[in-house]
Every structure is written in structure tokens, then in C-alpha cells.
């Protein structure tokens, strides 16, 4: 019997069958909480990622809430399931939005043409408040979290997970916007990053609290579900995220999380082959990888390569990459820029867009890019535009 888990955020009171423990909250504060948020929060405030197990026409919803005494409870409810069944998503005790579930997730194309405007942001790493601030201020979503970007495209350029304490709120928002954009004639692209790879494969270091926010280990203990399973192929988000591409091309812009290495170019793998091979690496242990799978999952692969951001290769090698992949510009994340500003590299051929989101948002700033017919603009959560690459006339 196949059981599917769906992460569901909610406030709840303890039930008679609840499992309870006391833990110390270890929230990674992103921004001071407003009085409005505090007033709206219920007595039991959600801090976790409860799970919905799907079995045929039923779902079992596992909720976690913590009260003012840091007492954490697990309760289970059940309801019927069908296409469009809604999952409520909470953040810090306040309802954010409801997500209609989908039955399946077709693999998206990797190439698109004739797109008017492209917005892109990278390496949010579970800092949901920062993500929402940027999306709302740039009118990509409405105040009630609905898609408002029309037939334009939005790219999440990898590493939306780890480090922050609202990872699954971020994932559910992307999941929701993907369907809404499609209905409006637009598109959401979630480019697979190295931290998506680590989470899907259940690789983390609990002892040293590396990458993963400690709150999730606390919640995993309460739920009785090891964190390594939270994006497994038995989960709703895990199934969905496994369909994502490692490379997406929109017109002459190539989006990839880490970068394209000379070694990848010399392999002569096509963009479609790179995407297919990356998905295949998620299905088997690394010791069973063939030559191409080993390359894609390595530090020279598209998820991990830092040579473009670190300017380790020559302009001639970059041009060879552009020629091989039939593009004029590569947009990358993964490696943080050094001065908190987005600046093109290699005469405008490479644009790195990974900024220190946590540190910058504490200063009130979140940055991404907007690509229009006029060029590429750095744009922040106050709608301040700065041209960083003018389009060729």
C-alpha cells in the first residue's frame, strides 16, 4: 500500500491521542515580528511541518503546534481526498494561504521562447518572509498570495531549502504559484539546486546542525518521522520536486543553479540529457551512478560548479559554454556575491544572483532580477530598479 505524505501547516489544540514533549524553540529569526502578527496569532502557534498521509480517497493530517510554554503536541485528523483538496499553510501562527493538491506533476519543458518579462531570485533557503516581501513588492503575487504576474515567467534558481526556519512554507508557496501561473498563461520554474539534492537524498549532518535548521529535528522527533524522509519520494512535495529541471532556457537566457563547467561542455551532453540524468541520480544510491550521473552530481555538475562565479575560467572558455548551449547569458546562484550587489561577470555573459538573503533581509533588503526587452535589472523589495546589463539594440 503506497502512502503519500503532504506537509500541512496549521494551528491546532492537543487532542486526547496527542503525543507531547517539551522542547526549547530554536527559531531562526528573520525579521522582528509585528504587533499585528502577534495579535493575530492563536494561543497554540504552529512552528512545524505537519504531514498529510494520503491513502486512496483519504488523507490523514498530522499537525504540530506549540503553546506559550513551549509544549509541542502532535494530533491526527482525517478527511476525504480528491483533486483540489485544500491544505492550509501557516507561518508563525498566522494563516497564509490554502494550497489545492494536484494528482500528478508533469515534467516541465526546459526551453521557452517569446517571453516578455522574466523575474528571478535564488538561494532563499527557507527565509519565507524575505521571499514573500520580494514577490509582493514587485507585484508578482497579490497581498493574499495569488499569482499576479500574468503570462510572464518566474524563476526560482535553486536552493529554496535549508538554513531558514520556514522552508516548507516557501515550498508550498512555489507549489501553489506554479499551478496559478500555468492557468494565467505564465510559468513558474523551480531550478534544482544542490540543497534540493541533499534534501531529496536525505543527506544532512544532525550532529553539527549543518544546513538544516534545528527546529526541524525537534519536529521530526515529535512526529516520529526522521527528517531525511520529509522530501522522500513518498511525500507530496518530494514527488513534486523530483520533476524539476537542473537547466532552464528562456529565450537566450540560461538558468542554472551552480553553473556550466568546461568538463560538462566536453561531455557533449545536451540540456535535455543533463536534466534527465540529474533526475535519474535521485532514484539510486551514488555508488550505482554511471559515468554521466557521477559527472552531473559532482562539483563540476550544474548543481555544484562554482567556477563561473569565482571567475576561475577564461572568457574564451565561457564563450565555448555559450556556443555549446546556444545561449547568450547564464544566470547562476549557489555562490554568494561579495558586495551585496548583482554585477555581471565575463563582459555580461554571466549574472550571479545569490545574495546573503538572511543578512540582507535583516537590513530590510531582498534582491533578485527582472529581465525585460530593455535589459537585465537588479530589483529589490522596494521596487528599486538598477540596470545591470543593457539589451543589444
C-alpha positions in Angstrom: 0.0 0.0 0.0 1.5 3.3 -1.1 1.2 6.2 1.4 1.8 9.7 0.3 2.7 12.4 2.8 1.8 16.1 2.3 3.3 18.7 4.5 0.5 20.8 6.1 0.9 23.8 8.3 -1.8 24.5 10.8 -2.7 25.7 14.3 -4.2 23.0 16.5 -5.2 22.2 20.0 -3.9 19.0 21.6 -6.2 16.0 21.2 -6.7 13.1 23.6 -4.4 11.0 21.4 -1.7 13.7 21.1 1.9 12.9 21.7 3.5 15.7 23.7 7.0 16.8 24.7 8.6 20.0 26.0 11.3 21.5 23.8 13.1 24.8 23.6 12.1 26.8 20.5 15.1 27.4 18.2 13.6 29.7 15.6 16.0 31.4 13.2 14.6 35.0 13.5 14.4 36.6 10.1 12.8 39.9 11.0 11.2 41.4 14.0 7.6 40.3 14.4 5.0 43.0 14.1 2.3 43.6 16.7 -0.3 42.7 14.1 1.2 39.3 13.7 1.4 38.8 17.4 -2.2 39.9 17.9 -3.4 37.6 15.2 -1.5 34.5 16.4 -3.6 31.9 18.2 -2.7 30.6 21.7 -1.2 27.5 20.1 1.2 28.7 17.4 2.3 26.5 14.6 6.1 26.1 14.3 6.3 22.9 12.5 5.6 21.0 9.3 2.8 18.6 9.9 2.2 15.8 7.4 -0.7 14.6 5.4 -0.6 10.9 4.6 -2.7 10.0 1.5 -4.3 6.6 1.1 -6.7 6.3 -1.8 -9.5 8.7 -1.1 -8.5 9.7 2.4 -5.8 11.9 3.9 -4.5 11.9 7.5 -3.3 15.3 8.6 -0.6 15.4 11.2 -0.5 18.8 13.0 2.1 20.3 15.2 1.6 23.3 17.4 3.5 24.9 20.3 1.9 26.8 23.2 3.3 29.7 25.1 5.0 27.3 27.5 6.9 25.6 24.6 4.8 22.5 24.8 4.7 20.7 21.5 1.8 18.4 20.5 1.1 16.1 17.7 -2.5 15.3 16.7 -4.0 13.5 13.7 -7.2 14.2 11.8 -8.6 12.6 8.7 -10.6 13.9 5.7 -11.6 12.7 2.2 -9.2 13.5 -0.6 -9.9 14.5 -4.2 -8.2 16.7 -6.8 -8.1 20.2 -5.4 -8.3 19.2 -1.7 -7.0 22.2 0.2 -4.0 22.3 2.5 -3.8 25.3 4.8 -0.4 26.9 5.2 0.5 28.8 8.3 3.6 30.8 9.2 4.2 31.7 12.9 0.7 31.2 13.9 -1.0 33.2 11.0 -2.8 31.6 8.1 -1.0 32.5 4.8 -2.9 30.7 2.1 -4.6 27.4 1.1 -3.0 25.1 -1.5 -5.1 22.9 -3.7 -3.4 19.5 -4.1 -2.7 18.1 -7.5 -2.9 14.5 -8.7 0.3 14.5 -10.8 3.2 16.7 -11.8 4.2 16.5 -15.5 7.9 17.3 -16.1 8.1 20.8 -17.5 9.8 21.7 -20.7 13.3 23.1 -20.3 13.1 25.6 -23.2 10.8 28.6 -23.8 10.7 31.4 -26.3 8.9 34.7 -26.7 8.6 35.6 -23.0 8.1 39.3 -22.3 9.3 39.6 -18.7 11.3 37.2 -16.5 11.7 37.6 -12.8 14.3 35.5 -11.0 15.5 35.1 -7.4 17.9 32.5 -5.9 19.0 30.9 -2.7 16.1 31.9 -0.4 17.0 28.9 1.8 13.8 28.8 3.8 13.6 32.6 4.5 9.9 32.8 3.6 9.3 36.3 4.8 12.1 37.6 2.6 10.7 35.7 -0.4 7.1 37.0 0.2 8.3 40.6 0.6 10.1 40.5 -2.8 7.2 38.8 -4.6 4.6 41.2 -3.3 6.5 44.4 -3.7 7.2 43.5 -7.4 3.6 42.6 -8.0 4.3 39.0 -8.8 1.8 38.0 -6.2 -1.1 39.8 -4.5 -1.4 40.6 -0.9 -3.3 37.4 -0.5 -0.6 35.3 -2.1 -2.2 34.9 -5.5 -0.3 35.0 -8.9 -0.5 38.4 -10.5 2.4 38.2 -13.0 0.2 37.4 -16.0 1.8 35.5 -18.8 5.3 36.3 -17.6 7.8 33.8 -16.1 9.2 33.5 -12.6 12.4 31.5 -11.9 13.4 30.2 -8.5 17.1 29.5 -9.3 17.6 26.7 -6.7 18.4 26.4 -3.0 15.0 27.3 -1.7 15.5 24.8 1.2 17.8 24.5 4.3 19.1 27.0 6.8 15.9 29.1 7.3 13.1 28.0 9.7 10.2 28.3 7.1 11.4 26.0 4.4 8.1 24.2 3.8 6.1 27.4 3.7 8.4 28.5 0.9 7.9 25.2 -0.9 4.2 25.2 -0.6 4.0 28.8 -2.0 6.1 27.8 -5.1 3.9 24.7 -5.5 0.8 26.9 -5.4 2.1 29.6 -7.7 3.2 27.0 -10.3 -0.4 26.0 -10.9 -1.8 29.5 -10.8 0.8 30.8 -13.3 0.0 28.0 -15.6 -3.7 28.9 -15.5 -2.8 32.5 -16.4 -0.6 31.6 -19.3 2.6 32.3 -17.4 5.1 29.9 -15.9 7.0 29.2 -12.6 10.3 27.4 -13.0 11.9 25.8 -9.9 15.5 25.1 -10.9 17.0 22.2 -8.9 19.9 23.2 -6.7 22.5 21.4 -4.6 20.5 21.8 -1.4 17.4 20.3 -3.1 19.7 17.4 -4.0 20.8 17.0 -0.4 17.3 17.1 1.0 15.8 14.7 -1.6 18.6 12.2 -0.9 18.2 12.7 2.9 21.8 13.9 3.4 22.4 16.1 6.3 24.6 16.3 9.5 22.3 16.4 12.5 25.2 16.3 15.0 26.7 19.6 13.7 23.3 21.1 12.7 24.8 21.8 9.3 22.4 23.4 6.8 19.2 22.2 8.4 17.5 24.5 11.0 17.4 22.6 14.3 13.7 23.3 14.7 13.1 20.6 12.0 14.9 17.9 14.0 12.8 18.8 17.0 9.6 18.5 14.9 10.8 15.2 13.4 11.2 13.8 16.9 7.6 14.8 17.8 6.2 13.5 14.5 8.2 10.2 14.7 9.3 10.8 11.1 13.0 11.3 10.5 13.9 14.5 8.7 15.6 12.5 6.0 12.1 11.3 4.9 10.5 14.7 4.6 11.3 15.1 0.9 11.4 11.4 0.1 9.6 10.1 -2.9 6.7 9.0 -0.6 5.9 12.7 0.2 3.8 15.1 -1.9 6.5 17.7 -2.1 9.1 15.1 -2.6 7.3 13.7 -5.6 6.8 17.2 -7.0 10.3 18.4 -6.5 11.7 15.4 -8.3 10.2 16.6 -11.5 12.3 19.8 -11.6 14.9 20.7 -14.2 18.6 21.5 -13.5 18.8 23.7 -16.5 16.1 26.0 -18.0 16.5 28.2 -21.0 14.1 31.2 -21.7 14.9 32.8 -25.0 18.7 33.3 -24.9 19.0 33.2 -21.1 20.2 30.0 -19.4 19.2 29.5 -15.8 21.3 27.0 -13.7 21.9 26.9 -10.0 25.7 26.3 -9.9 26.9 26.8 -13.4 28.2 25.1 -16.5 31.7 23.8 -16.3 34.2 23.1 -19.1 34.1 19.4 -18.1 30.3 19.4 -18.6 30.8 21.0 -22.0 33.3 18.4 -23.0 30.8 15.7 -22.2 28.7 16.9 -25.1 25.5 16.2 -23.1 22.5 18.1 -24.3 20.5 20.3 -21.9 17.7 17.7 -22.0 20.1 14.9 -21.3 21.5 16.9 -18.3 18.0 17.4 -16.9 17.1 13.7 -17.4 20.3 12.5 -15.9 20.0 14.7 -12.9 16.5 13.3 -12.2 17.9 9.8 -12.6 20.5 10.4 -9.9 17.8 10.9 -7.3 16.5 7.4 -7.9 19.5 5.3 -7.0 22.4 5.3 -4.5 25.5 7.3 -5.6 27.6 4.1 -5.6 25.5 2.9 -8.5 26.0 6.0 -10.7 27.3 5.6 -14.2 29.9 8.0 -15.7 27.4 10.7 -16.7 25.5 10.5 -13.4 28.7 10.9 -11.5 29.6 14.0 -13.5 26.2 15.6 -13.1 26.2 15.1 -9.3 29.9 16.2 -8.9 31.4 19.6 -8.2 31.7 20.0 -12.0 28.0 19.4 -12.4 25.3 22.1 -12.8 24.2 22.0 -9.2 27.6 22.4 -7.6 30.0 24.2 -10.0 31.5 27.5 -8.7 34.0 28.3 -11.5 31.8 30.9 -13.2 31.0 32.8 -10.0 34.6 32.6 -8.9 35.9 33.5 -12.4 38.2 30.5 -12.5 37.9 30.0 -16.2 38.8 32.3 -19.2 36.5 34.4 -21.3 37.2 32.0 -24.2 36.0 29.0 -22.1 32.9 30.9 -21.2 32.2 31.6 -24.9 32.6 27.9 -25.6 29.9 27.2 -23.0 27.6 29.8 -24.6 28.2 28.3 -28.0 27.7 24.7 -26.9 24.4 25.6 -25.0 23.2 28.1 -27.6 22.6 31.0 -25.3 24.0 34.5 -24.7 23.8 34.7 -21.0 23.9 32.4 -18.0 22.1 33.3 -14.7 23.5 31.4 -11.7 23.0 31.2 -7.9 24.9 29.0 -5.4 27.9 31.2 -4.8 27.2 34.4 -2.9 28.2 37.7 -4.5 30.8 39.6 -2.4 29.4 43.1 -2.2 25.6 42.6 -1.9 25.0 43.9 -5.4 24.3 41.9 -8.5 27.0 42.6 -11.1 27.6 40.8 -14.4 30.8 38.8 -15.0 32.6 37.9 -18.1 31.5 41.0 -20.0 27.9 40.4 -19.2 27.9 36.7 -20.1 27.3 35.5 -16.5 25.0 37.1 -13.9 25.3 35.7 -10.3 22.2 36.4 -8.2 22.9 34.7 -4.9 22.9 37.3 -2.2 23.1 36.8 1.5 19.3 36.8 1.9 19.2 36.4 5.7 21.7 39.1 6.4 20.3 41.5 3.8 16.7 41.0 4.9 17.7 41.9 8.5 18.6 45.2 6.9 15.3 45.3 5.1 16.6 44.4 1.6 15.9 41.4 -0.7 17.2 41.4 -4.3 16.5 39.5 -7.5 16.5 40.4 -11.1 13.9 41.4 -13.7 14.6 40.8 -17.4 12.7 42.8 -20.0 13.2 43.9 -23.6 15.3 46.8 -22.3 17.8 44.6 -20.4 18.5 43.0 -17.1 17.7 44.9 -13.9 18.6 44.3 -10.3 15.3 44.9 -8.3 14.7 44.8 -4.6 11.7 44.5 -2.3 11.2 48.3 -2.5 10.9 48.2 -6.3 14.2 50.0 -6.8 15.5 49.1 -10.3 19.1 49.3 -11.3 20.1 48.3 -14.9 23.0 45.9 -14.8 23.0 44.8 -18.4 21.5 46.7 -21.3 19.9 44.7 -24.1 21.5 44.7 -27.5 19.7 47.0 -30.0 
